[in-house]
């Protein structure tokens, strides 16, 4: 029954995250919040699935994302060249399947990568109790390293916040605000210590008012395929977690706190 589903609650935080859904070789974009393909990829890595393995029962999970700290967009400028000093090939191939040389000849190619810096998201993954419990165990002892969208973006906190019995909306509403210490201090300076804060959420629902094309049918590099899902955008009033009279709580360990960030 929908109101008795189990929800795995995750905290996704790190210096950098990148959740692309439309990327080309020379330009890798990021969405402002985690994609379903990125979350399922993280769960598949924890389980030990390889790229050639089908997503399987992971596709049955319904996702909800709460933006606790939106972060800022970072553009990372790259240049690519052949260490042997050879001209770069182009994407097209000849009749023998060999990449053609660039014309006119290029020795350096400019690429751009986009990241979210200092973002924090709370993600709920709803499914059957057996599946959700097994995913929680896998995330605590992952088979492969976990990443926030790309391999270069490791998480800086333990990912699993806990389990919730109920709806996705309830799970995202009841979880304490998870922003970093600097954001919480700034919020206190501006607004004091209110018991709740309004946060934006995106929840996967069959009758959602928006469509996103981020459901992975295959992770294989040779056969990457996606389909669409419907989502609803709304707000929840979540507890701030300001229970300590001196320090904000609920944000967990912050490795940059000693630097005053």
Secondary structure, 3 states (H helix, E strand, C coil): CHHHCEEEEEEEEEEEECCCCCEECCEECCCCCCCHHHHHHHHHHHHCCCCCCCCHHHHHCEEEEEEEECCEEEEEEEEECCCCCCCCEEEEECCCCCEEECCCCCCCEEEEEEEEEEEEEEEEEEECHHHHHHHHHHHHCCCCCCCCCCCCCCCCCCCEEEEEECCHHHHHHHCCCCCCHHHHHHHHHHHCCCCEEEEEEEEECCCCCEEEEEEEEECCCCCCEEEEEEEEEEEEEEECCCCCCCCCCCCCCCCCHHHCC
